Amino acid sequence: MNDNAFDDALAAEPDLSLVEDTLMRAPAPIAPPPQLRDSILAQIDDEPQVTALPQNKRPFVRMFAAAASVVALAGVGLWFATSNVTTQQPQETTTQVAAPTTANGTDHMNKIMSASDVRHGSAEVMGADLKVAVSDDMGKGCLMVAGSPTLDDGMEAQVWAVMDNGDMEFAGMIDEIPNPEGWMLIPPGTMKVMVTEEPAGGSASPSGDVLATVTLT
């Protein structure tokens, strides 16, 4: 290795004197790991080569190319422990806000009525009109009530969903429907809807008069 490599390079490129002062004030060299030289040369080989530059740019390029060669070949080898420094980039976070639910009885009924397997029917119960639609593919049904049945004091209209095997499931009380639109969900698998007159608060099983039966087809 030529100990006068930098002096030779300075004679060939006077502009190198601009970096001489910086090199002289650099911290004391620390022995680099054995693979540093190969790593530097590999990175130089991987850099794209400039084939043409304006004439006034070339001395500047030659100056730094020569400086890189001097540093790599002369073994200045200033080794900075940057491997323990971690730069954390800010992470973008996206908060997804669920869309407000706007479904109502009409929405449910329209979606169920558009199903290919829909079963539906209608009936009149003591002054109230009932419309029922069920889709097993969608896994739900809907009963819409227009008006309120006229019953004796202390009595209510109780809705039952009748399955294809004859089992009955309590669906709700028409007089106690909480939504102003007048609708309730009916379980899938319902083949008929039966409305009976029951004491206020309802019964565990149908015990009063049958006010209406809606067969779904």
C-alpha positions as CSV (number, residue, x, y, z in Angstrom):
1,M,0.0,0.0,0.0
2,N,1.3,3.5,-0.9
3,D,1.5,5.7,2.2
4,N,1.7,8.7,-0.1
5,A,-1.5,7.9,-1.8
6,F,-3.3,11.0,-0.6
7,D,-0.3,13.2,-1.6
8,D,-0.3,11.7,-5.1
9,A,-4.0,12.2,-5.4
10,L,-3.7,15.8,-4.2
11,A,-1.0,16.5,-6.8
12,A,-3.3,15.1,-9.5
13,E,-6.4,16.9,-8.1
14,P,-5.7,20.2,-6.3
15,D,-9.3,20.5,-5.3
16,L,-8.8,17.7,-2.8
17,S,-7.3,20.3,-0.5
18,L,-10.9,21.2,0.3
19,V,-11.4,17.9,2.2
20,E,-7.9,17.7,3.7
21,D,-8.8,19.9,6.6
22,T,-11.9,17.8,7.4
23,L,-9.8,14.6,7.3
24,M,-7.2,16.1,9.6
25,R,-9.9,17.0,12.2
26,A,-11.5,13.5,12.1
27,P,-11.5,11.5,15.3
28,A,-8.9,8.9,15.9
29,P,-9.4,5.9,13.6
30,I,-10.8,2.7,15.0
31,A,-9.9,-0.6,13.5
32,P,-12.8,-1.4,11.1
33,P,-14.2,-4.9,10.9
34,P,-12.5,-7.1,8.2
35,Q,-15.6,-7.1,6.0
36,L,-15.8,-3.2,5.8
37,R,-13.5,-2.9,2.9
38,D,-15.3,-5.5,0.8
39,S,-18.6,-3.9,1.7
40,I,-17.4,-0.4,0.6
41,L,-16.0,-1.7,-2.7
42,A,-19.2,-3.7,-3.4
43,Q,-21.3,-0.5,-2.8
44,I,-19.1,1.4,-5.2
45,D,-19.5,-1.3,-7.8
46,D,-23.3,-1.2,-7.4
47,E,-23.5,2.6,-8.0
48,P,-24.7,3.5,-11.5
49,Q,-21.9,4.9,-13.6
50,V,-22.3,8.5,-15.0
51,T,-21.5,8.4,-18.7
52,A,-21.8,12.0,-19.5
53,L,-21.9,15.2,-17.5
54,P,-21.5,18.9,-18.4
55,Q,-17.9,19.9,-18.6
56,N,-18.1,22.2,-15.5
57,K,-19.3,19.3,-13.4
58,R,-16.5,16.8,-14.1
59,P,-13.7,18.2,-11.8
60,F,-16.1,18.0,-8.9
61,V,-17.0,14.4,-9.7
62,R,-13.3,13.4,-10.2
63,M,-12.4,15.1,-6.8
64,F,-14.9,12.9,-4.8
65,A,-14.1,9.8,-6.8
66,A,-10.5,10.2,-6.0
67,A,-11.3,10.9,-2.3
68,A,-13.4,7.7,-2.1
69,S,-10.6,5.7,-3.6
70,V,-8.0,7.2,-1.2
71,V,-10.3,6.4,1.8
72,A,-11.0,2.9,0.7
73,L,-7.5,1.9,-0.4
74,A,-5.5,3.8,2.2
75,G,-7.5,2.3,5.0
76,V,-8.5,5.5,6.8
77,G,-11.4,3.4,8.1
78,L,-13.2,5.6,10.5
79,W,-15.7,3.2,12.1
80,F,-18.8,4.8,13.6
81,A,-21.1,2.6,15.7
82,T,-24.3,3.4,13.9
83,S,-25.6,-0.1,14.2
84,N,-27.1,0.7,17.6
85,V,-29.0,3.7,16.4
86,T,-32.6,3.1,15.3
87,T,-34.6,5.7,13.4
88,Q,-38.3,5.3,13.9
89,Q,-40.5,6.5,11.2
90,P,-44.0,7.8,12.2
91,Q,-46.7,5.3,11.6
92,E,-49.9,6.2,10.0
93,T,-53.0,5.0,11.8
94,T,-56.4,4.9,10.4
95,T,-59.4,4.8,12.6
96,Q,-62.4,3.2,11.0
97,V,-65.7,4.5,12.1
98,A,-68.6,2.2,11.7
99,A,-71.4,3.7,9.5
100,P,-74.6,4.5,11.5
101,T,-77.3,1.9,11.2
102,T,-80.3,3.3,9.2
103,A,-82.2,0.1,8.7
104,N,-85.9,0.2,9.6
105,G,-88.9,-2.1,9.1
106,T,-89.3,-1.0,5.5
107,D,-85.7,-1.7,4.7
108,H,-85.9,-5.1,6.3
109,M,-89.1,-5.9,4.4
110,N,-87.8,-4.7,1.0
111,K,-84.5,-6.7,1.4
112,I,-86.4,-9.9,2.4
113,M,-89.0,-9.5,-0.4
114,S,-86.1,-9.3,-2.9
115,A,-84.7,-12.7,-1.8
116,S,-85.2,-15.6,-4.2
117,D,-86.6,-17.9,-1.4
118,V,-88.9,-15.4,0.2
119,R,-92.2,-16.6,1.7
120,H,-94.7,-13.9,2.6
121,G,-98.4,-13.3,3.5
122,S,-100.7,-10.8,5.0
123,A,-103.8,-10.7,7.3
124,E,-106.1,-8.3,9.2
125,V,-106.2,-8.5,13.0
126,M,-109.0,-6.6,14.8
127,G,-108.4,-3.4,12.9
128,A,-104.6,-3.9,12.3
129,D,-103.0,-4.9,9.1
130,L,-100.2,-7.5,9.2
131,K,-97.5,-8.1,6.5
132,V,-95.0,-10.9,6.9
133,A,-92.0,-12.0,4.9
134,V,-89.3,-14.6,5.7
135,S,-86.1,-15.6,3.9
136,D,-84.2,-18.6,5.1
137,D,-81.2,-17.8,2.9
138,M,-81.0,-14.4,4.6
139,G,-81.6,-15.9,8.0
140,K,-84.4,-13.6,9.0
141,G,-88.0,-12.5,8.7
142,C,-90.0,-9.4,9.3
143,L,-93.5,-8.6,10.5
144,M,-94.9,-5.2,9.9
145,V,-98.0,-3.9,11.7
146,A,-100.2,-1.0,10.5
147,G,-102.6,0.2,13.1
148,S,-103.4,-1.3,16.5
149,P,-105.8,-4.2,17.2
150,T,-108.9,-3.4,19.3
151,L,-109.0,-5.7,22.3
152,D,-110.7,-5.8,25.6
153,D,-109.0,-4.1,28.5
154,G,-106.2,-6.2,30.0
155,M,-105.7,-8.2,26.9
156,E,-102.9,-8.1,24.3
157,A,-102.1,-9.5,20.9
158,Q,-99.3,-12.0,21.1
159,V,-97.4,-13.1,18.0
160,W,-96.1,-16.7,17.5
161,A,-93.8,-18.0,14.8
162,V,-94.9,-21.5,13.7
163,M,-92.0,-23.7,12.4
164,D,-92.4,-26.4,9.7
165,N,-92.3,-29.1,12.4
166,G,-95.1,-27.4,14.3
167,D,-93.0,-25.9,17.1
168,M,-94.0,-22.4,18.1
169,E,-91.6,-19.6,19.1
170,F,-92.7,-16.4,20.8
171,A,-92.0,-13.5,18.5
172,G,-93.4,-10.5,20.4
173,M,-96.4,-8.5,21.6
174,I,-98.0,-6.2,19.0
175,D,-99.0,-3.7,21.7
176,E,-95.5,-3.6,23.0
177,I,-93.6,-3.0,19.8
178,P,-90.9,-0.5,20.8
179,N,-90.3,1.2,17.5
180,P,-92.7,3.8,16.1
181,E,-92.8,2.2,12.7
182,G,-94.5,-1.0,14.0
183,W,-92.3,-4.0,13.1
184,M,-90.6,-7.0,14.6
185,L,-88.1,-9.6,13.5
186,I,-89.4,-13.1,12.8
187,P,-87.0,-16.1,13.0
188,P,-86.0,-18.0,9.8
189,G,-87.8,-21.2,9.2
190,T,-91.1,-19.7,10.0
191,M,-93.9,-21.2,7.9
192,K,-96.9,-19.5,9.6
193,V,-97.5,-16.5,11.9
194,M,-100.3,-16.8,14.5
195,V,-101.7,-14.0,16.6
196,T,-103.6,-14.9,19.8
197,E,-105.3,-12.8,22.5
198,E,-103.5,-13.2,25.7
199,P,-103.5,-11.5,29.2
200,A,-101.4,-8.4,29.5
201,G,-97.7,-9.5,29.8
202,G,-98.2,-12.5,27.5
203,S,-98.4,-16.2,28.0
204,A,-95.7,-19.0,27.8
205,S,-97.7,-20.7,25.1
206,P,-100.8,-19.9,23.1
207,S,-103.9,-20.1,25.4
208,G,-106.3,-17.5,24.2
209,D,-108.4,-17.0,21.1
210,V,-106.6,-17.1,17.7
211,L,-107.1,-13.7,16.2
212,A,-105.3,-14.4,12.9
213,T,-103.1,-16.9,11.1
214,V,-100.8,-15.9,8.3
215,T,-99.7,-18.8,6.1
216,L,-96.4,-17.9,4.3
217,T,-96.1,-19.0,0.6
